[in-house]
Structures are given as C-alpha cells and as structure tokens.
Amino acid sequence: MNGILSINAGHDASVVYMEDGNISWMIEEERYSHLKHDGDVVLSLYKHGQKMDPFSDVLFSYPQCIHLDDNVKYNTRMYGTLVQKALKKEGIPIKDYSKDHHLYHAAIGFYNSGFEEAVCLIVDGAGAYIEDCGNEVETIYKASYPNEFTKLHQRGIPLTQRLDDHTLDNPTIGMGMVYSGIADYLGFGHLGCGTLMGLAPFGEENEDIQSFLDDDGEIINDCWTRSERGVNWTPQHPFAKRPPLFDNIKNPNAKFKIYCDLAYRLQKDFETYMISLIKKSVEISGCKNIVLSGGCALNCVANYEYLKHLPEGCKLYVEPICYDAGLSVGQAALWWREKTKSTEIKPLETLYLGPPQKHVVPDESYDVSLSDVVDILESGEPVAIFQGRSEQGPRALGNRSLLFDPRIPDARAIMNKKKGRQPFRPFAATVLLEHVHDWFDMRGLIDSPYMMYAVDSLPEVRDIIPGVLHVDQTCRIQTVTEEENENYYNLIQEFYNKTKVPMLLNTSFNLSCDTICETVEDAVDTLKRSELNYLYFPEYGKMLYIPDNSNHGRRGTIYYGVWS
C-alpha cells in the first residue's frame, strides 16, 4: 500500500502524509501562513506536494459545523483541483471524510493511546452535523482493533430553525461551546479558551455569579443564543450582576476581579461536568481505559483534576493533538486500519513530526557551548532554541521554544511583556524526567511528555522556582528524557549541574497573535521584531545575537481574532 495524503480544512487546518500507518510528516497551515487557526491548506500543499512518494489515497474533510452539504461538496471539488495542481497529477480521486468529525477525534486518540481497547470521550465546541442529533458536542465511543468504533452516546445542537434566524428552540448547547462563548464574551475570541483557563486561578467563589449547571449537573441552556456567524454561541444575558465587557484586558482595572471570578466559576463547572461524563463513559462501556479527545481535552487544569476522580482501576490517556488539527491524522489512521485490517498497536512516540527541512544557520552566528548558554540564562536573559523538526500540536516542546530561568520571581511579567501577552498568562516548564517527582505531585503519572497536565508543585520547592508557578502554585509541565530530545535534555542537564534546578521555563517561540516559528527565517524574523536577543541552534553549537532594535511588532499579515 502506498502512502496516504490526508487533509483537514476548516479552522486549524492540517496536512498529513502517512506511510504504513506511520506519520511521515505533519504540518498545520498556520505555521506557513502565520494566520492563527488558519483554515486553508494552500501553502502546505504547494510547499510539500512534490516531495511525497507515490500515494494511493487522498482524504479530505471540511468539518463545517453547520449543515451545508452544498458547501462541503463545493470545498471538496475545490480542494480536489488544488491537490491535483499541487501534485501535478490529474484525476486523483478525493475521498470526502467530512461527515464524522468526532469519529476522527476518537481515532487519533485511540490509536495513539496504546490501549488494546478503550472508551473514547469526545467533547468540543461543535462537530459535524448528524441526522436526528444536530451538530456534535459530545460523543462516547467504545473502540477496539482494527477499526471498531461503537457509538454509545451522542449529544448535539439541533438545528430546528434556519441559520439566518440565529435562535433555536430548546437548544442543547455543549460544554465546549459554553467555554468558547465565555471566552469570546470576555474579549479573547471563540478560540481563546486557553487564555480564559489561565485567568481562572485568579478568581474565587462569588455569590453574584450563577452556576453554568443546574441542580442535576446539566448545562443551563436558556441563556444562550447563536451568534451572527451561525456557528458560535454567546450569552443572552449576563452571568454576573452587571459585568461589563472587557475594554482592554492589557490594562486591568477594578473590574478585573469579576472577570476572574467568572472564569473561576466556569472552570469549576467545566470540571464537574467533565468528571460526570468520564464516569458515565466507564459505566456504559464497561471499559477502564479512557481516551479524551476533542478540543476540550486541551484544558490541562481539568485533565489534572480528573486524575483524582477516576473510577478504581481506570487509566487515562489525553490526546495531545486533540483539537481539529488532529482530524487529518485520525481519518488517515482509520482509513489505513480499514484497508489493512491491521491490529498492530502503535502508541504515540513523538510529536516532532514537522516536515524535514534543511536548516541554514545565519553566517553571523558564533560558536557557543552548553555552559555559555546556561550563563546567558543565569544572567536573566531569555534564549530561543531552534532545532530539528517542529513540534506538532499546540505546545512548544524544545524544538521551537523560548527558555528562561525558572528561579526568577517576576519571570511571568518579564516574559509576557517580551511576548506581548496578557500579564496574567502562565508559563510551562520542561523538567528532567528523573527529577520530576521531587518537584511536582504527579498523581500517579509516570511522565508528562506533551504538556497535557497542569500539576501541583510540592510546597518545599515553591520558593525555588517561582517563575514557572501560576498563582495557584501549579505548572503545566513537560518531562523530557535524553532519548526523546538529546540536545534539549543536555541543556537542561547543564542548567541542573550549575543550579541544582532540573528544569527551564519553556514557552512557545512566537510573539502574541503570531504562530510558532517553523523555519529559520521565521525564527530570525521573530527575533528582529521582538525584545529578544539570543537564538540558539544546538545541532550546530551556534548562537545568533541580535541587539534590541525598533522594528518591533507583528508580521505584515491580517490576524483573525483579538487574542493569541
């Protein structure tokens, strides 16, 4: 069997090339276009279309969240032509995979989990349109090899009226859309849920803010209305007494507290609702292996909370590419299993899956040792690191990262200013695996290689690493081993040798409203547009230094949404 080319369009568009059930490479369109959540795949196809070996199948999905068959058909035809031109091949049949959005979320999670069988819980904003259900908002599958996905539960938003009416009778809004709606309500945009999650720990219980759940733990639906886009939802009346909208969160004022409390209430209700769904999944499936996927699985705070509430004997796997970028992988993996009937278990081993590329280090770069890099970090300067194939998924994992000393108390303020982010945003840490249990409460986790959990720090170390701890003393962590990322591991090991702290602050190498760097050119451009000065190329033992300049700001592109 030849390779599979799999395309997902819509927001977070991606292209995957798969051979023998393994990902040869994967890329999100935004890495080339620099448009956050870009829904096209033009640049990805044209950049890599001629570099693929012969393939037997081309899969395409356009996960439009509303029931527009003609739109899907149009886009299928459009992308059929586009793929043919990109590959310079005529008559390539394009298989339309647009109808089973949640199934592909389940497929990528199940096949990556390493479980022989599992119950897959999928929760997101809204997926494909399903007859007699509406747009998918939560689905439970029982999965087994080679390609058995039995639907046990599904909930959707029924389309009882035409979209131009913007209202629905008795809507069944899902928890993903609730979270998205409040993120938009507070000025972060519908896809700004991660920013809202970072705000929540600053809040507390507030009697003026009503719960998002009723006494039975069900979502309160009657205060939501469809937005003019026809897909997203917004609160029809405030969830707090007279909460004004954000004027500009970059300039917080006395009103900031109520926004924090609103975010806090939402996060707690989100966790309560999801824990109930997890228990329901185990109960109706009889399976103790749990897979979480769909965009809501990116809530790393909730993922950690689930570990306290798992039914006895249960194991949890959270898919790192759980959002829509992973659909191209899920549909390709499912198609391969359907064709080959293979029962081989292939758990996820790495996220360094970006297309192979030749890096040309700038001529002005100078030789540098690990000790030299650590000296720069100890001096209080951030260092960008660029190496190898890019990480796929939303987290920077040491190949396209910005590093900082975790011992610096005001690290959050310093780094948020340099990146142009909201001042309350937290940062992650990469920790040497052999030391992680000495610094964090892992709640039974052996490791956390993909930053899917925000874990509690141990009380006795909090004064040592204030720079990576959020206001609630948690940290989203990545564990790393020498086998997973040798250069990155060795750098942190050198930092540990000098400081006795086995970790570095790690955030994505990008500025606010921009995407993670993909190429050396991206990296150098980001450095020139920022207050950053150092760019490290560990594969070559080289460092690029660019002094501060006045050329700060965004790229010459149009950005969707307001917040990164």
C-alpha positions as CSV (number, residue, x, y, z in Angstrom):
1,M,0.0,0.0,0.0
2,N,1.3,3.4,-0.9
3,G,1.2,6.5,1.2
4,I,-2.0,8.4,2.4
5,L,-2.3,12.1,1.9
6,S,-4.9,13.4,4.5
7,I,-6.2,17.0,4.5
8,N,-8.4,18.7,7.1
9,A,-9.7,22.2,6.2
10,G,-11.7,24.5,8.5
11,H,-10.0,26.2,11.4
12,D,-6.7,24.6,12.5
13,A,-6.2,23.1,9.0
14,S,-3.5,20.5,8.6
15,V,-1.9,18.1,6.1
16,V,-0.6,14.7,7.0
17,Y,1.4,12.2,4.9
18,M,1.2,8.7,6.3
19,E,3.1,5.6,5.2
20,D,2.4,2.1,6.5
21,G,0.3,3.5,9.3
22,N,3.0,5.9,10.5
23,I,3.1,9.6,10.1
24,S,6.0,10.6,7.8
25,W,5.3,14.3,8.4
26,M,2.5,16.6,9.5
27,I,2.0,20.4,9.3
28,E,-0.6,22.9,10.3
29,E,-1.2,25.6,7.7
30,E,-0.8,28.4,10.2
31,R,2.9,27.6,10.5
32,Y,3.4,28.8,7.0
33,S,0.7,31.5,6.7
34,H,1.2,32.9,10.2
35,L,-2.6,33.2,10.5
36,K,-3.7,31.8,13.8
37,H,-6.1,28.9,13.3
38,D,-5.8,29.2,9.5
39,G,-8.5,27.1,7.8
40,D,-6.8,26.7,4.4
41,V,-4.0,24.3,3.3
42,V,-2.8,26.1,0.2
43,L,0.8,26.8,1.3
44,S,1.3,23.3,2.9
45,L,0.2,21.5,-0.2
46,Y,2.3,23.6,-2.6
47,K,5.3,23.5,-0.4
48,H,5.4,19.8,0.1
49,G,3.3,18.4,-2.8
50,Q,6.3,17.4,-4.9
51,K,8.2,15.8,-2.1
52,M,5.9,12.9,-1.5
53,D,6.4,9.3,-2.7
54,P,3.5,7.8,-4.7
55,F,0.4,7.5,-2.7
56,S,-2.8,5.5,-3.2
57,D,-5.3,7.7,-1.3
58,V,-6.2,11.3,-0.8
59,L,-8.6,12.0,2.1
60,F,-10.3,15.4,2.7
61,S,-12.5,16.7,5.4
62,Y,-14.2,20.0,5.7
63,P,-15.7,19.9,9.2
64,Q,-18.2,22.7,8.7
65,C,-20.2,22.9,11.9
66,I,-23.5,23.7,10.2
67,H,-25.5,21.5,7.8
68,L,-24.4,22.8,4.5
69,D,-24.0,19.9,2.1
70,D,-23.5,22.1,-0.9
71,N,-20.7,24.0,0.8
72,V,-19.0,20.7,1.7
73,K,-19.3,19.4,-1.8
74,Y,-18.0,22.7,-3.2
75,N,-15.0,22.7,-1.0
76,T,-14.3,19.0,-1.8
77,R,-14.3,19.9,-5.5
78,M,-12.1,22.9,-4.9
79,Y,-9.6,21.0,-2.9
80,G,-9.6,18.2,-5.4
81,T,-8.4,20.6,-8.0
82,L,-5.9,22.2,-5.6
83,V,-4.4,18.8,-4.7
84,Q,-4.1,17.8,-8.3
85,K,-2.3,21.0,-9.2
86,A,0.0,20.8,-6.2
87,L,1.0,17.3,-7.0
88,K,0.8,17.9,-10.8
89,K,-1.3,14.8,-11.2
90,E,-4.7,14.8,-12.8
91,G,-7.7,12.7,-11.9
92,I,-6.8,11.9,-8.3
93,P,-9.9,10.7,-6.6
94,I,-10.6,12.7,-3.4
95,K,-12.4,10.8,-0.6
96,D,-14.8,13.1,1.4
97,Y,-14.4,12.5,5.1
98,S,-16.4,15.5,6.3
99,K,-19.3,13.7,8.0
100,D,-17.7,12.1,11.0
101,H,-15.8,14.8,12.9
102,H,-15.9,13.2,16.3
103,L,-15.0,9.8,15.0
104,Y,-11.7,11.1,13.7
105,H,-11.1,12.8,17.1
106,A,-11.7,9.4,18.6
107,A,-9.5,7.6,16.1
108,I,-6.3,9.7,16.7
109,G,-6.7,9.3,20.4
110,F,-7.4,5.6,20.4
111,Y,-4.6,4.6,18.0
112,N,-2.1,6.9,19.8
113,S,-3.0,5.7,23.3
114,G,-1.5,2.2,23.1
115,F,-4.7,0.7,24.6
116,E,-6.0,-2.6,23.2
117,E,-9.5,-1.3,23.7
118,A,-10.8,1.9,25.2
119,V,-13.8,4.1,25.8
120,C,-13.3,7.4,23.9
121,L,-14.9,10.6,25.2
122,I,-15.0,13.4,22.6
123,V,-16.0,16.9,23.7
124,D,-15.5,20.1,21.7
125,G,-17.3,23.2,20.5
126,A,-19.3,21.7,17.7
127,G,-18.6,19.0,15.2
128,A,-20.2,17.7,12.1
129,Y,-24.0,17.7,11.5
130,I,-25.6,14.3,12.4
131,E,-29.1,13.5,11.4
132,D,-31.5,13.3,14.4
133,C,-28.8,14.8,16.6
134,G,-27.6,18.1,15.1
135,N,-24.1,19.4,15.5
136,E,-21.9,17.1,17.6
137,V,-20.9,18.5,21.0
138,E,-20.1,15.3,22.9
139,T,-19.8,11.6,21.8
140,I,-18.8,8.4,23.6
141,Y,-17.3,5.5,21.5
142,K,-16.1,2.1,22.6
143,A,-13.1,1.4,20.4
144,S,-11.2,-1.8,19.6
145,Y,-8.9,-3.1,16.8
146,P,-8.7,-2.9,13.9
147,N,-11.4,-0.3,13.3
148,E,-14.4,-0.9,15.6
149,F,-15.9,2.3,17.0
150,T,-19.3,1.7,18.6
151,K,-21.2,4.8,19.4
152,L,-22.6,4.6,22.9
153,H,-23.8,8.2,23.5
154,Q,-24.1,11.4,21.4
155,R,-25.3,14.8,22.2
156,G,-25.8,17.6,19.7
157,I,-27.2,21.0,19.0
158,P,-30.4,20.5,17.0
159,L,-30.9,22.8,14.0
160,T,-34.7,23.4,14.4
161,Q,-34.7,26.7,12.7
162,R,-32.9,28.3,9.7
163,L,-29.5,29.7,10.4
164,D,-30.5,33.2,9.5
165,D,-32.8,33.3,12.5
166,H,-29.9,32.9,14.9
167,T,-32.1,31.4,17.6
168,L,-33.0,27.8,18.4
169,D,-35.9,26.1,20.2
170,N,-34.7,24.4,23.4
171,P,-31.0,24.5,22.4
172,T,-28.7,21.8,23.8
173,I,-25.5,23.8,24.0
174,G,-22.4,21.7,24.8
175,M,-19.8,22.5,27.5
176,G,-17.2,23.2,24.8
177,M,-19.4,25.9,23.3
178,V,-20.1,27.3,26.8
179,Y,-16.4,27.7,27.4
180,S,-15.9,29.2,24.0
181,G,-18.8,31.6,24.4
182,I,-17.5,33.0,27.6
183,A,-14.0,33.3,26.2
184,D,-15.5,35.4,23.4
185,Y,-17.7,37.3,25.9
186,L,-14.5,38.4,27.8
187,G,-12.7,39.5,24.7
188,F,-10.5,36.6,23.9
189,G,-12.3,35.3,20.8
190,H,-14.2,32.0,20.4
191,L,-10.9,30.1,20.1
192,G,-9.3,31.9,23.1
193,C,-10.3,29.2,25.7
194,G,-6.6,28.7,26.8
195,T,-6.4,32.3,27.8
196,L,-9.6,32.0,29.8
197,M,-8.2,28.9,31.5
198,G,-5.1,31.0,32.6
199,L,-7.4,33.6,34.1
200,A,-9.5,31.3,36.2
201,P,-7.0,30.7,39.1
202,F,-7.1,34.4,39.9
203,G,-10.8,34.1,40.8
204,E,-12.8,32.7,43.7
205,E,-16.4,31.9,44.7
206,N,-18.7,34.8,44.1
207,E,-22.3,34.6,45.0
208,D,-23.2,37.2,42.4
209,I,-22.2,34.8,39.6
210,Q,-24.6,32.0,38.9
211,S,-23.5,28.5,38.0
212,F,-23.5,27.3,34.5
213,L,-25.0,24.0,35.7
214,D,-28.4,23.3,37.2
215,D,-29.0,21.2,40.3
216,D,-28.8,18.0,38.3
217,G,-25.4,18.9,36.8
218,E,-26.8,19.7,33.4
219,I,-25.9,22.7,31.4
220,I,-28.3,25.7,31.7
221,N,-29.2,26.3,28.1
222,D,-31.9,29.0,28.1
223,C,-29.5,32.0,28.4
224,W,-27.6,31.4,25.1
225,T,-28.2,32.5,21.6
226,R,-26.5,31.8,18.3
227,S,-24.0,34.4,17.1
228,E,-24.3,36.0,13.7
229,R,-21.7,33.6,12.3
230,G,-24.3,30.9,12.8
231,V,-21.9,28.5,14.4
232,N,-20.8,30.0,17.7
233,W,-22.9,30.9,20.8
234,T,-23.0,33.9,23.1
235,P,-24.6,34.6,26.5
236,Q,-28.0,36.2,26.0
237,H,-27.9,37.8,29.5
238,P,-25.0,38.3,31.9
239,F,-23.8,35.5,34.2
240,A,-23.0,38.1,36.8
241,K,-24.8,41.2,38.1
242,R,-23.8,44.0,35.6
243,P,-20.5,42.6,34.4
244,P,-19.2,45.0,31.8
245,L,-17.3,43.6,28.8
246,F,-13.5,43.9,28.7
247,D,-12.4,47.3,27.4
248,N,-8.8,46.1,27.2
249,I,-7.5,43.3,29.4
250,K,-4.0,44.6,28.8
251,N,-5.0,47.5,31.1
252,P,-6.8,45.8,34.0
253,N,-8.8,47.9,36.4
254,A,-11.0,47.4,39.4
255,K,-13.5,45.5,37.2
256,F,-10.8,42.8,36.6
257,K,-11.9,40.9,39.7
258,I,-15.3,40.0,38.4
259,Y,-13.9,38.6,35.2
260,C,-11.5,36.4,37.2
261,D,-14.5,35.1,39.3
262,L,-16.5,34.4,36.2
263,A,-13.6,32.4,34.8
264,Y,-13.2,30.6,38.1
265,R,-16.9,29.6,38.2
266,L,-16.8,28.4,34.6
267,Q,-13.6,26.3,35.2
268,K,-15.1,24.6,38.2
269,D,-18.4,23.8,36.4
270,F,-16.4,22.6,33.4
271,E,-14.5,20.1,35.6
272,T,-17.7,19.0,37.4
273,Y,-19.4,18.3,34.1
274,M,-16.5,16.5,32.5
275,I,-15.9,14.3,35.5
276,S,-19.5,13.2,35.3
277,L,-19.1,12.4,31.6
278,I,-15.9,10.4,32.3
279,K,-17.7,8.3,34.9
280,K,-20.7,7.9,32.5
281,S,-18.3,6.7,29.8
282,V,-16.8,4.0,32.1
283,E,-20.3,2.9,33.3
284,I,-21.9,2.5,29.9
285,S,-18.9,0.9,28.2
286,G,-17.6,-1.3,31.0
287,C,-14.1,-0.3,29.9
288,K,-11.4,1.0,32.2
289,N,-9.1,2.5,29.6
290,I,-10.3,6.1,28.9
291,V,-9.3,8.3,26.0
292,L,-10.0,12.0,25.9
293,S,-10.0,13.9,22.7
294,G,-11.7,16.9,21.0
295,G,-10.8,20.5,21.8
296,C,-11.9,20.3,25.5
297,A,-9.1,17.9,26.2
298,L,-6.6,20.8,25.9
299,N,-7.8,22.0,29.3
300,C,-4.7,20.9,31.2
301,V,-6.0,22.1,34.5
302,A,-9.1,19.9,34.3
303,N,-7.0,17.0,33.0
304,Y,-5.1,17.0,36.2
305,E,-8.3,17.2,38.3
306,Y,-9.7,14.2,36.6
307,L,-6.8,12.1,38.0
308,K,-8.4,12.4,41.5
309,H,-11.8,11.2,40.3
310,L,-11.1,8.3,38.0
311,P,-13.0,5.2,38.9
312,E,-10.9,2.5,40.5
313,G,-8.6,0.7,38.2
314,C,-9.0,3.2,35.3
315,K,-6.3,4.5,33.1
316,L,-6.5,7.9,31.3
317,Y,-4.9,9.0,28.1
318,V,-5.3,12.5,26.9
319,E,-4.6,13.0,23.2
320,P,-2.1,15.9,22.6
321,I,-3.3,16.8,19.1
322,C,-6.9,16.6,20.3
323,Y,-8.1,19.7,18.5
324,D,-9.1,20.0,14.9
325,A,-5.5,19.8,13.6
326,G,-5.6,16.2,14.6
327,L,-8.5,15.3,12.3
328,S,-6.2,14.7,9.4
329,V,-4.3,12.1,11.4
330,G,-7.4,10.5,12.8
331,Q,-9.0,10.0,9.4
332,A,-5.8,8.7,7.8
333,A,-5.2,6.2,10.7
334,L,-8.8,5.0,10.5
335,W,-8.6,4.6,6.7
336,W,-5.4,2.7,6.9
337,R,-6.8,0.3,9.5
338,E,-9.9,-0.2,7.4
339,K,-7.9,-1.1,4.4
340,T,-5.2,-3.3,6.0
341,K,-7.2,-4.7,9.0
342,S,-4.0,-4.3,11.0
343,T,-4.3,-4.9,14.7
344,E,-0.7,-3.7,15.4
345,I,-0.6,-1.3,18.3
346,K,1.4,1.8,17.6
347,P,1.4,4.2,20.6
348,L,2.4,7.8,20.0
349,E,6.2,8.1,20.5
350,T,6.9,11.6,19.4
351,L,5.4,14.9,18.4
352,Y,8.4,16.1,16.5
353,L,6.6,15.4,13.2
354,G,7.1,18.6,11.2
355,P,8.3,18.2,7.6
356,P,12.0,17.5,7.4
357,Q,13.9,20.6,6.4
358,K,17.5,21.8,6.0
359,H,18.4,24.5,8.4
360,V,20.9,27.1,7.3
361,V,22.3,28.9,10.3
362,P,22.9,32.6,9.8
363,D,26.5,33.5,9.0
364,E,26.8,35.9,11.8
365,S,26.2,33.1,14.4
366,Y,29.0,32.4,16.7
367,D,30.3,29.2,18.4
368,V,28.8,28.5,21.8
369,S,29.0,25.8,24.5
370,L,26.2,24.5,26.8
371,S,27.9,26.3,29.6
372,D,27.8,29.5,27.7
373,V,24.1,29.1,27.0
374,V,23.4,28.5,30.7
375,D,25.4,31.5,31.6
376,I,23.1,33.7,29.5
377,L,20.1,32.1,31.1
378,E,21.5,32.7,34.6
379,S,22.1,36.4,33.7
380,G,18.3,36.8,33.3
381,E,18.1,36.8,29.5
382,P,15.7,34.6,27.6
383,V,17.1,32.3,25.0
384,A,15.2,31.0,22.0
385,I,16.0,27.4,20.8
386,F,15.6,26.2,17.3
387,Q,16.4,22.7,16.1
388,G,15.2,19.6,14.1
389,R,11.6,19.0,13.1
390,S,8.9,21.2,14.5
391,E,6.6,20.0,17.2
392,Q,3.0,19.3,16.1
393,G,0.2,20.2,18.4
394,P,-0.2,23.5,20.3
395,R,2.7,23.1,22.7
396,A,6.4,24.0,22.2
397,L,8.5,21.0,23.3
398,G,12.0,22.2,23.0
399,N,12.5,22.4,19.2
400,R,10.7,25.8,18.8
401,S,10.8,27.1,22.3
402,L,11.7,30.3,24.3
403,L,13.6,29.4,27.5
404,F,14.1,31.3,30.8
405,D,15.5,30.8,34.3
406,P,12.6,29.4,36.4
407,R,14.1,30.9,39.6
408,I,13.4,34.5,38.7
409,P,10.4,35.6,40.7
410,D,9.0,38.1,38.2
411,A,9.5,35.8,35.2
412,R,5.8,35.9,34.2
413,A,5.8,39.7,34.0
414,I,9.1,39.8,32.1
415,M,8.2,37.1,29.6
416,N,4.7,38.2,29.0
417,K,6.0,41.7,28.2
418,K,8.6,40.4,25.8
419,K,6.0,38.2,24.0
420,G,3.3,40.9,24.1
421,R,0.8,38.7,26.0
422,Q,-1.7,39.5,28.8
423,P,0.1,39.9,32.1
424,F,-1.8,37.1,33.9
425,R,-0.8,34.3,31.4
426,P,1.1,31.4,33.0
427,F,4.2,29.6,31.6
428,A,5.2,26.0,31.4
429,A,8.3,24.2,32.5
430,T,10.4,21.4,31.0
431,V,11.7,19.0,33.6
432,L,14.2,16.2,33.5
433,L,12.0,13.1,33.9
434,E,14.3,11.5,36.6
435,H,13.7,14.5,38.9
436,V,10.1,15.4,38.2
437,H,8.7,13.6,41.3
438,D,11.0,15.6,43.6
439,W,9.3,18.8,42.5
440,F,5.7,18.1,41.5
441,D,2.8,16.0,42.6
442,M,2.2,13.7,39.6
443,R,-0.9,12.0,41.0
444,G,0.2,8.6,39.6
445,L,1.5,9.9,36.3
446,I,4.8,8.4,35.3
447,D,5.6,11.2,32.9
448,S,4.0,14.1,31.0
449,P,5.9,14.5,27.7
450,Y,3.3,16.6,25.9
451,M,2.3,19.2,28.5
452,M,-1.3,17.9,28.9
453,Y,-1.4,18.4,32.7
454,A,-1.0,21.5,34.9
455,V,0.2,19.8,38.1
456,D,0.7,20.9,41.7
457,S,4.2,21.9,42.8
458,L,5.4,20.4,46.1
459,P,5.3,23.0,48.9
460,E,9.0,22.7,49.8
461,V,10.2,23.8,46.3
462,R,7.9,26.6,45.6
463,D,10.3,29.3,46.7
464,I,13.0,27.9,44.4
465,I,11.0,28.1,41.1
466,P,8.5,30.9,41.4
467,G,9.0,31.9,37.7
468,V,7.1,28.8,36.4
469,L,4.4,28.6,39.0
470,H,1.0,30.1,38.4
471,V,-0.9,32.0,41.1
472,D,-2.4,28.6,42.3
473,Q,1.1,27.1,42.6
474,T,0.6,24.8,39.6
475,C,2.7,24.4,36.5
476,R,2.0,22.9,33.1
477,I,4.9,20.6,32.7
478,Q,6.8,18.7,30.0
479,T,9.0,15.8,31.1
480,V,12.0,15.1,28.9
481,T,14.5,12.2,28.5
482,E,17.7,12.0,26.6
483,E,16.1,9.6,24.2
484,E,13.2,12.0,23.4
485,N,15.3,15.1,22.8
486,E,19.0,14.8,23.3
487,N,20.1,18.4,22.7
488,Y,17.3,19.8,24.9
489,Y,17.9,17.3,27.6
490,N,21.6,18.1,27.7
491,L,20.9,21.8,28.0
492,I,18.6,21.3,31.0
493,Q,21.1,18.9,32.5
494,E,23.8,21.5,32.3
495,F,21.5,24.1,33.9
496,Y,20.9,21.5,36.7
497,N,24.6,20.9,37.1
498,K,25.1,24.6,37.8
499,T,22.0,25.5,39.7
500,K,20.6,22.2,41.1
501,V,17.3,23.1,39.4
502,P,16.4,20.4,36.8
503,M,14.1,22.5,34.7
504,L,13.7,25.5,32.5
505,L,10.8,27.8,31.8
506,N,9.5,26.9,28.4
507,T,7.1,28.8,26.2
508,S,6.5,28.8,22.5
509,F,8.9,30.7,20.3
510,N,6.5,33.3,18.9
511,L,5.0,36.7,19.8
512,S,1.4,37.4,20.7
513,C,-1.0,36.9,17.8
514,D,1.6,35.1,15.8
515,T,2.2,31.4,15.3
516,I,5.1,29.2,16.4
517,C,8.2,29.5,14.2
518,E,8.5,26.9,11.6
519,T,11.7,27.9,9.6
520,V,15.0,29.5,10.4
521,E,13.7,32.6,8.6
522,D,10.7,32.7,10.9
523,A,13.0,32.4,13.9
524,V,15.3,35.2,12.8
525,D,12.4,37.4,11.9
526,T,10.7,36.9,15.3
527,L,14.0,37.8,17.0
528,K,14.2,41.0,15.0
529,R,10.6,42.0,15.8
530,S,11.0,41.5,19.5
531,E,12.9,42.4,22.6
532,L,14.6,39.0,22.4
533,N,18.3,38.9,21.7
534,Y,19.5,35.3,21.6
535,L,18.7,32.4,19.3
536,Y,20.4,29.0,20.0
537,F,21.0,26.3,17.3
538,P,22.1,23.3,19.4
539,E,22.6,21.0,16.4
540,Y,25.4,23.2,15.3
541,G,26.6,24.6,18.6
542,K,25.8,28.2,17.3
543,M,24.2,31.3,18.8
544,L,22.8,34.2,17.0
545,Y,22.8,37.5,18.9
546,I,20.7,40.4,17.6
547,P,20.7,43.6,19.7
548,D,17.4,45.3,20.6
549,N,16.0,47.3,17.7
550,S,13.0,49.4,17.0
551,N,11.4,47.0,14.5
552,H,9.0,45.6,17.0
553,G,5.5,44.5,16.1
554,R,3.5,42.0,14.1
555,R,4.2,40.5,10.7
556,G,2.6,42.1,7.7
557,T,-0.4,39.8,7.8
558,I,-4.0,40.0,8.9
559,Y,-4.9,38.1,12.1
560,Y,-8.2,36.5,12.9
561,G,-9.5,37.3,16.4
562,V,-8.1,39.5,19.1
563,W,-6.1,37.4,21.4
564,S,-3.5,34.7,20.9
